[in-house]
Amino acid sequence: MKKIYLASPHMSDEKYEEKFVKEAFDTNWLSTVGENLNKFEESVRNYLGIKASVGLSSGTSAMHLGLKALGVSKNDIVFVSDLTFSASVNPIIYENATPVFIDSDYETWNMDPKALEKAFEKYPNPKAVIVVHLYGRVSNMDEICKICREHNVPILEDSAEGLGSKYKEKFLGTFGKCSALSFNGNKIITTTGGGMLVSDDEDLVSKVKFWSTQSKDPARYYQHSEIGYNYRMSNVLAGIGRGQMMVLENRVAKKREIFDTYKKAFKDIEDIEITDEKEYERSNRWLSTITLKKNSKVKPLDIIESLEKENIEARMVWKPMHMQPIFEKYDFITLQDEVSVGEDLFTRGVCLPSDTKMTNEDLERVINIVRKLF
């Protein structure tokens, strides 16, 4: 039986990626410098309309060096979205800083501006705010940016899942002081592994590039005045990314088509809730998510296990960070008296297969299995 994946790598039909990777081999540029890397960084800058970019080994390394560039260090407070993957938080710990988790709102699933304001009342001087754009959904950037400006605190956008999404015609990843992108195998475009830091601050990106290549001072010999990291993307993987950028808008269109198909297919099932897109947003719909009503007899695990039996991959929504054993000692800010928004979404949410290689027949297969449960 054919396997249907949640989200898997999807190379272009034109094999752009293969052409650029071959170019790296043919010219022997197989390290962390070369034309592919330069052109990939340039294509991302041009797409987002931003001034500076540096290709790195992962989205996590981009988060790490982004925090470091914002001056985050030991004992600093960093506000971060609670409903996310641990890679949004681990870099805070790398710098021996302290995360404070901020609950979501139901409208965006992302950081709740009101909870953020409450966090500032309790912790007036955080070093940075990490805003995660979950599943390609669009955060309320007007309110979040306004609050952070009032407190003179920089934003690092975690846009690992948000490449191609727009808020009021402006791409996610262009609102904060800097932004981290991911090109992991499951993302909307991939370099198989890799990431990028982007910013309008060219000096900041230049510093990150310096750190990412072991902080080598400009001397005729190897000299180091700062701690460095082996975080630079390779020219070979950048060739894959360079080709993937040529089909990014096609991938966004397919993801949105998948979401719209699910929405139409389940519109008559009262127990399934699908959040509409707001007039000010274009989500890349990286993963199509649904929630089940609290009194639904069908539970998320019922859907996941039914699909698994048919060789189809689905998952629960991210488990909030304040519920994770490794992070449970850190503070969590919510407006809820009992169950937080993030915990509620985790309990009732399902990520449905959103692979851009899915055929109409694949989609029908998923839909029929889910519908039978109701």
Stockholm file with secondary structure:
# STOCKHOLM 1.0

chainA/1-374         MKKIYLASPHMSDEKYEEKFVKEAFDTNWLSTVGENLNKFEESVRNYLGIKASVGLSSGTSAMHLGLKALGVSKNDIVFVSDLTFSASVNPIIYENATPVFIDSDYETWNMDPKALEKAFEKYPNPKAVIVVHLYGRVSNMDEICKICREHNVPILEDSAEGLGSKYKEKFLGTFGKCSALSFNGNKIITTTGGGMLVSDDEDLVSKVKFWSTQSKDPARYYQHSEIGYNYRMSNVLAGIGRGQMMVLENRVAKKREIFDTYKKAFKDIEDIEITDEKEYERSNRWLSTITLKKNSKVKPLDIIESLEKENIEARMVWKPMHMQPIFEKYDFITLQDEVSVGEDLFTRGVCLPSDTKMTNEDLERVINIVRKLF
#=GR chainA/1-374 SS CCCBCSSCCCCCTTCHHHHHHHHHHHHTCCSSCSHHHHHHHHHHHHHHTCSEEEEESCHHHHHHHHHHHTTCCTTCEEEEESSSCGGGTHHHHHTTCEEEEECBCTTTSSBCHHHHHHHHHHCSCCSEEEEECGGGCCCCHHHHHHHHHHTTCCEEEECTTTTTCEETTEETTSSSSEEEEECBTTSSSCCBSCEEEEESCHHHHHHHHHHHBTTCCSSSSCCCSSCCCBCBCCHHHHHHHHHHHTTHHHHHHHHHHHHHHHHHHTTTCTTEECCCCCTTEECCCSSEEEEECTTCSSCHHHHHHHHHHTTBCCEECCCCGGGSTTTTTSCEECSCSSSCHHHHHHHHEEEECCCTTCCHHHHHHHHHHHHHHC
#=GC SS_cons         CCCBCSSCCCCCTTCHHHHHHHHHHHHTCCSSCSHHHHHHHHHHHHHHTCSEEEEESCHHHHHHHHHHHTTCCTTCEEEEESSSCGGGTHHHHHTTCEEEEECBCTTTSSBCHHHHHHHHHHCSCCSEEEEECGGGCCCCHHHHHHHHHHTTCCEEEECTTTTTCEETTEETTSSSSEEEEECBTTSSSCCBSCEEEEESCHHHHHHHHHHHBTTCCSSSSCCCSSCCCBCBCCHHHHHHHHHHHTTHHHHHHHHHHHHHHHHHHTTTCTTEECCCCCTTEECCCSSEEEEECTTCSSCHHHHHHHHHHTTBCCEECCCCGGGSTTTTTSCEECSCSSSCHHHHHHHHEEEECCCTTCCHHHHHHHHHHHHHHC
//
